[in-house]
Amino acid sequence: MKRVLVFHPERCLMCLSCVLACQLKALGVEDPRDPISGRKPPQRLSMVLVEGTPWASRCRHCLQAPCAEACISGSIVRDEESSAVLHHPETCVGCGTCQLVCLFHALSRDEKEDCMVKCNLCLEDQTPSCVIACQTGALALSSGDRHAQEKKRNYAKEMTGDRGNG
C-alpha cells in the first residue's frame, strides 16, 4: 500500500506533539515520562512558521528523490511497494550530500551514530506515531491514490467555482 503523510496547516496548533512523538519513537522510548538519559533524538520531523503559517518540515518521499540520486553509499532508496524513500543508516557514511540536495531540508545528521536521518513513514507501524500524536488531524496518513484523487477533486471545484452550494 502506498503511504502519504499529509499535512493540513490550517489545523495545526504548533503544539509539537508530532515532533515529540517522532523523537521518542526514534529513541525507542514508549513512555514520555521515562528518563532519556541525555540522549539527543535524531530530527526527522520539525515544525516551522512560514509567513505566520505552521508547516511540517519533513521528507516528501519525492518520486525522483534528489537525496537518493546524490547518496554515494546507496543508503537512500525508493521502496516501490510503499512509495517511501527509505534510508538505511547501517550503510550510511554520513557525508551529507543528501542533505545538501534536499529541497525540503528533510535530512539531518545524527551526531551519535555519525550518519544521516530522515522520515521513513514508520513502515513498521500501521500508523506513524506523529499522526497518532496529532490531536487536531493536521497530520494524516493517506494512500497515495486517494490523496491524489482528493487534490484533483478540490482543484476542479476551485476551477469551476463550485463551493459545494448545490
C-alpha positions as CSV (number, residue, x, y, z in Angstrom):
1,M,0.0,0.0,0.0
2,K,1.3,3.4,-0.9
3,R,1.6,5.7,2.1
4,V,1.5,9.5,2.1
5,L,1.9,11.7,5.1
6,V,-0.5,14.7,4.5
7,F,-0.2,18.0,6.4
8,H,-3.1,20.3,6.9
9,P,-1.6,23.6,8.1
10,E,-5.0,25.2,8.9
11,R,-5.5,22.5,11.6
12,C,-2.0,22.8,13.2
13,L,-1.7,24.4,16.6
14,M,2.1,24.2,16.7
15,C,1.9,22.1,19.9
16,L,4.8,20.0,18.7
17,S,3.2,16.7,19.8
18,C,4.1,15.2,16.5
19,V,7.7,16.2,16.8
20,L,7.9,14.8,20.4
21,A,6.3,11.5,19.4
22,C,8.7,11.1,16.4
23,Q,11.7,11.8,18.6
24,L,10.6,9.4,21.3
25,K,10.0,6.7,18.7
26,A,13.5,7.2,17.3
27,L,14.9,6.8,20.8
28,G,12.9,3.7,21.4
29,V,11.1,5.3,24.4
30,E,7.5,4.1,24.9
31,D,6.5,6.3,27.8
32,P,7.5,10.0,27.6
33,R,7.9,10.1,31.4
34,D,10.8,7.7,31.2
35,P,14.2,9.3,31.6
36,I,16.0,9.5,28.2
37,S,19.5,9.7,29.9
38,G,20.7,12.7,28.0
39,R,20.5,11.2,24.5
40,K,19.7,13.7,21.8
41,P,17.0,12.4,19.5
42,P,17.5,12.5,15.7
43,Q,15.5,15.2,13.9
44,R,13.1,13.5,11.4
45,L,10.3,16.0,11.7
46,S,10.2,19.6,12.7
47,M,7.7,22.4,12.7
48,V,8.4,25.9,11.4
49,L,6.4,29.0,10.8
50,V,6.4,30.2,7.2
51,E,4.9,33.7,6.9
52,G,2.9,33.0,10.0
53,T,1.6,29.6,8.9
54,P,2.7,26.4,10.6
55,W,4.5,24.0,8.3
56,A,5.8,20.5,8.9
57,S,9.3,20.2,7.7
58,R,9.6,16.5,6.7
59,C,10.5,14.2,3.9
60,R,8.2,14.4,1.0
61,H,9.3,11.0,-0.4
62,C,9.8,12.5,-3.9
63,L,9.1,10.4,-7.0
64,Q,12.6,11.4,-8.3
65,A,14.3,11.9,-5.0
66,P,17.4,14.0,-5.3
67,C,18.7,12.6,-2.0
68,A,18.6,9.1,-3.4
69,E,20.4,10.2,-6.5
70,A,23.1,12.0,-4.5
71,C,23.7,9.3,-2.0
72,I,27.2,8.0,-2.6
73,S,26.7,4.8,-0.5
74,G,23.3,3.8,-1.8
75,S,21.8,4.1,1.6
76,I,18.8,6.0,0.4
77,V,16.5,4.0,-1.9
78,R,12.9,4.1,-3.0
79,D,10.6,1.3,-1.8
80,E,8.3,0.8,-4.8
81,E,5.6,-1.1,-2.8
82,S,5.1,1.7,-0.2
83,S,6.4,4.6,-2.4
84,A,8.6,5.7,0.5
85,V,12.1,6.9,0.1
86,L,13.9,4.8,2.8
87,H,17.2,5.5,4.5
88,H,19.4,2.6,5.7
89,P,21.6,4.0,8.4
90,E,23.8,0.9,8.6
91,T,25.3,1.7,5.2
92,C,25.3,5.5,5.5
93,V,28.7,7.1,5.6
94,G,27.4,10.4,6.9
95,C,28.8,12.5,4.1
96,G,25.7,14.8,4.0
97,T,25.3,15.0,0.2
98,C,21.7,14.0,0.6
99,Q,21.2,16.9,3.0
100,L,22.7,19.4,0.5
101,V,20.4,18.5,-2.4
102,C,17.1,18.1,-0.4
103,L,14.8,21.0,-1.2
104,F,12.7,20.4,1.9
105,H,15.5,20.3,4.5
106,A,14.2,16.9,5.5
107,L,17.5,15.2,6.4
108,S,19.6,15.9,9.5
109,R,22.7,14.4,11.0
110,D,22.6,12.0,13.9
111,E,25.9,13.0,15.6
112,K,25.9,10.0,17.9
113,E,25.6,7.5,15.1
114,D,27.5,9.7,12.6
115,C,25.0,9.2,9.9
116,M,22.1,11.0,8.3
117,V,18.5,10.5,9.4
118,K,15.1,11.1,7.8
119,C,11.4,10.2,8.0
120,N,10.8,6.6,6.8
121,L,7.0,6.9,7.2
122,C,7.2,4.3,10.1
123,L,6.5,1.5,7.7
124,E,6.8,-1.0,10.6
125,D,3.7,0.6,12.2
126,Q,0.2,0.7,11.0
127,T,0.0,4.4,11.8
128,P,3.1,6.6,12.3
129,S,3.5,7.9,15.9
130,C,3.4,11.5,14.7
131,V,0.0,11.0,13.2
132,I,-1.3,9.3,16.4
133,A,0.0,12.2,18.5
134,C,-1.6,14.9,16.3
135,Q,-4.9,15.5,18.1
136,T,-6.2,18.1,15.6
137,G,-5.7,16.0,12.5
138,A,-3.1,18.3,11.0
139,L,-1.0,15.3,10.2
140,A,-2.8,12.4,8.5
141,L,-1.8,9.2,6.8
142,S,-3.4,8.6,3.4
143,S,-3.0,6.2,0.5
144,G,-1.2,7.9,-2.4
145,D,-4.1,7.3,-4.8
146,R,-6.8,8.6,-2.5
147,H,-4.8,11.7,-1.7
148,A,-4.2,12.4,-5.4
149,Q,-7.9,12.0,-6.2
150,E,-8.9,14.3,-3.4
151,K,-6.5,17.0,-4.6
152,K,-7.8,16.7,-8.2
153,R,-11.4,17.0,-7.0
154,N,-10.7,20.1,-4.9
155,Y,-8.8,21.7,-7.8
156,A,-11.7,21.0,-10.2
157,K,-14.1,22.6,-7.7
158,E,-11.9,25.7,-7.5
159,M,-11.7,26.0,-11.3
160,T,-15.4,25.6,-11.8
161,G,-16.3,27.9,-9.0
162,D,-18.2,25.1,-7.2
163,R,-18.0,25.7,-3.5
164,G,-20.4,22.9,-2.5
165,N,-23.5,25.0,-2.9
166,G,-25.7,22.6,-4.5
